[in-house]
Amino acid sequence: MNLARLASLAATAVSISIACCAQAQDYPARSIRIVLPFAPGGGNDTMARLVASKLHAALGQRVLVENRPGGGSVIASETVLQAPADGYTLYLVSSTVAAAPSLQKNLSFDTIKDFAPITRLGVVPGALTVHAQLPVKDVRQLLALARARPGEITFGSGGIGAGSHIGGEIFKHLAMVNLLHIPYKSTAQVTQSLLAGEVMVSFANPLTALPYVKNGRLRILGLTTAARWPLLPEYPTIAESGVPGYEFLIWNGMVVKAGTAPAIIDRLHRELATAMTSSDVVSFLQKHGSRAMTQTPAKFAAFMRHEINLISEVVRAAGVRIN
């Protein structure tokens, strides 16, 4: 390579660096959007709108929530990756995104390489939930019923690869029962179908299940944590109720497109960490059985790699397939 070519490349690199610095200094200069791979309603949508409100107050710009459900999170992921890496398109991810590499063939992107983690936001147990009229009062009775009626007991989820789907598949595998999976587009739809008796079981987020448990329409048989959840200590774990070794937590977090200026990622991390530790957010999450959990970008990246590997193992062991 000649000197003129080297000089040209160096000048280009300097120009890009200057542009990124200027972009970071001016950030944010216009409205921001949060894309999420779920329909309106449900825990992740609630979290996105809560975060949007906090970021709006902190950054002084409108923060809009854009629901892009479908495709096992692929539609939302591709929407984010088609946007510039400028910090104006945020992506609220969850175990659905971590499951995509194991469940989806020929992805057009690399989940680890193409997204830059900012922070984890929260964690919540799944709740093994049934319609109040289903003749079971605990996990062992559900297992007995499922074994007596193999393939007849339906469980609904928020979609292929959603936390409620993976949690159910782990349950099926460890308990050695045959439940029929019915995927929906959102956890809100699952809840409504469960209330209507269209599905019999769900591995719902307590965020959506608890109001109906309190009015007697649904029943929680157990939580998906390894030990009793401090925020809901009255409910046993599935592991202690007949399925030893069972554990699965639902989580969400925020990422942006890879290539976003580090200064912008740092700014977003600081604002999100502050938002998630604010007293009103902590109180709101606790009332719904959830818990705020923030991480540095590096730790969140390591966590996502771990989740992708874990879900890959579950998919292979449980024989999960896109249906």
Buried (B, 14 or more C-beta within 10 A) or exposed (E): EEEEEEEEEEEEEEEEEEEBEEBBEEBBEEEBBBBBBBBBBBBBBBBBBBBBBBBBEBBEBEBBBBBBBBBBBBEBBBBBBEBEBBBBBBBBBBBBBBBBBBBBEEBEBEBBEBBBBBBBBBBBBBBBBBBBEBEBEBBBBBBEBBEEEEEEBBBBBBBBBBBBBBBBBBBBBBBEBEBBBBBBBBBBBBBBBBBEEBBBBBBBBBBBBBEBBEEEBBBBBBBBBBEBBEBBEEBBBBBBBBBEEBBBBBBBBBBBBBEBBEBBBBBBBEBBBEBBEEEEBBEBBBEBBBBBBBBBBEEBBEBBBEBBEBBBEBBEEBEBEEE
